[in-house]
């Protein structure tokens, strides 16, 4: 559940996307968030649906 929340938070646009302070910094953060977003998409795809989790008797 925590991992899913973190992944969804990463999917949301960041403050730096809206107001970059400098172009180099903006590009660096964009690269980093793109990698995090890709990882988040993979995590959300791998995680089983909420209603089947946790597995019960």
FENFEN-V49643 format. One line per field, one symbol per residue. ss: DSSP state (@ for helix, = for strand, . for the rest). psi: psi as a letter, one per 20 degrees, with the letter a starting at -180 (. if undefined). burial: + if it has 16 or more other ideal C-beta (glycine too) atoms within 10 Angstrom, else -. A space follows every 10 residues. Layout:
BEGIN
ss = ???
psi = ???
burial = ???
END
This chain:
BEGIN
ss = .@@@@@@@@@ @...@@@@.. ..@@@@@@@@ @@@@@@@@@@ @@@@@@...@ @@.....
psi = ggggggghhh hqqrhhhhnp gqgggghghg gghgghgggg ggghhhpqqh hjpqpa.
burial = ------+--+ ---------- --------+- --+--++--+ ---------- -------
END
